[in-house]
């Protein structure tokens, strides 16, 4: 049995009760984090571009749009909610592959579950299994696939979305295998568009593609049974090297969710240790931007590969500028959505500090680590090292930190009482009889 059929069987045949309780709890945390960032993003003007198009084209109102209100068809709901989940770059990250697995997977699960009347426990299991599928596929092609320029959240996200949707749609093994094939042939997204609305569009399209794949497969639409391992399949075409054993090795025994981190900052994850360092220099050493002559940093290679933008022009570009993220970390003491607006990236004081920052790649530095040295006007140097950034698997956000993040972001759209009710419902998702009621709570 090949990798594709193995993954299809795992998604369909894993009993919910066989999923370890800590993994289900981590799945709840992913859903809570997803809801928080999508709710906040729903107030962004770009959301109106999508919803305006949906209204213009019409369609059966089968699933809810988070935050913005209203309902649309399943595919559009998955597209919009996946877009919102990734717009602020505040969603979770699978550290071994830099995939954002929840943004494609959860919107697909929620859209299908809402129409099918699925329980919260069904959604939780589908989410966990979809995320596992997404990350396993990513492991099989990383880093070669990513290095070629593909946005791995978009390309591998389709498998998580199709897996979650297919389980909730009640597909059989052959249909699920075909669903993965239908999803895989839609895999797309290139890194050139980072810093624009098209980056979160990848997550939305992956969610939409997964829903479409499940719906078509249930109606008898066919595809290859070897989309992952085939001679002209996903791995062979989209990556210069692959390892299919990463998909099956320990499947169902070793889970990838513990390697997934929730973000404390609203930007590319590889800059998070740098932000931690700058906040520590501010809070623990009393360094202010006016004191700084220069800033030097030793960093993992991905920092310059992904986030070397010394002069961002708009807020979305700032999310992929380690210089901007470090500057606001020192000046503002944080790197939240407010630090990534168009006005903030154009602020002269922030730009002046960005100009003083230089990073040097050191292959010995881990992805979630860094060392920052600041030279001050009085001639002193102050250094700060970060071993594991806040939110990394080795230094995870606590449930209490996640709740603070949720409330802060949700209050942009929901009242305090509404946010508290939604949060309490999500923590008890495994007891919810119909997730339609959950989605109703997301309407501002």
Secondary structure as GFF3:
##gff-version 3
##sequence-region A 1 444
A	DSSP	alpha_helix	3	13	.	.	.	ID=ss1
A	DSSP	three_ten_helix	16	18	.	.	.	ID=ss2
A	DSSP	alpha_helix	21	41	.	.	.	ID=ss3
A	DSSP	alpha_helix	46	57	.	.	.	ID=ss4
A	DSSP	beta_strand	63	64	.	.	.	ID=ss5
A	DSSP	beta_strand	71	72	.	.	.	ID=ss6
A	DSSP	alpha_helix	74	87	.	.	.	ID=ss7
A	DSSP	beta_strand	93	94	.	.	.	ID=ss8
A	DSSP	alpha_helix	101	116	.	.	.	ID=ss9
A	DSSP	alpha_helix	120	141	.	.	.	ID=ss10
A	DSSP	alpha_helix	144	147	.	.	.	ID=ss11
A	DSSP	alpha_helix	152	168	.	.	.	ID=ss12
A	DSSP	alpha_helix	173	184	.	.	.	ID=ss13
A	DSSP	three_ten_helix	191	193	.	.	.	ID=ss14
A	DSSP	alpha_helix	197	218	.	.	.	ID=ss15
A	DSSP	alpha_helix	234	238	.	.	.	ID=ss16
A	DSSP	alpha_helix	245	248	.	.	.	ID=ss17
A	DSSP	three_ten_helix	257	259	.	.	.	ID=ss18
A	DSSP	beta_strand	260	261	.	.	.	ID=ss19
A	DSSP	three_ten_helix	269	271	.	.	.	ID=ss20
A	DSSP	alpha_helix	272	285	.	.	.	ID=ss21
A	DSSP	three_ten_helix	289	291	.	.	.	ID=ss22
A	DSSP	beta_strand	292	299	.	.	.	ID=ss23
A	DSSP	alpha_helix	301	307	.	.	.	ID=ss24
A	DSSP	alpha_helix	315	318	.	.	.	ID=ss25
A	DSSP	alpha_helix	322	332	.	.	.	ID=ss26
A	DSSP	three_ten_helix	337	340	.	.	.	ID=ss27
A	DSSP	alpha_helix	342	345	.	.	.	ID=ss28
A	DSSP	alpha_helix	348	354	.	.	.	ID=ss29
A	DSSP	beta_strand	357	361	.	.	.	ID=ss30
A	DSSP	beta_strand	370	376	.	.	.	ID=ss31
A	DSSP	beta_strand	381	386	.	.	.	ID=ss32
A	DSSP	three_ten_helix	393	395	.	.	.	ID=ss33
A	DSSP	alpha_helix	399	410	.	.	.	ID=ss34
A	DSSP	alpha_helix	416	427	.	.	.	ID=ss35
A	DSSP	three_ten_helix	429	431	.	.	.	ID=ss36
A	DSSP	alpha_helix	436	440	.	.	.	ID=ss37
###
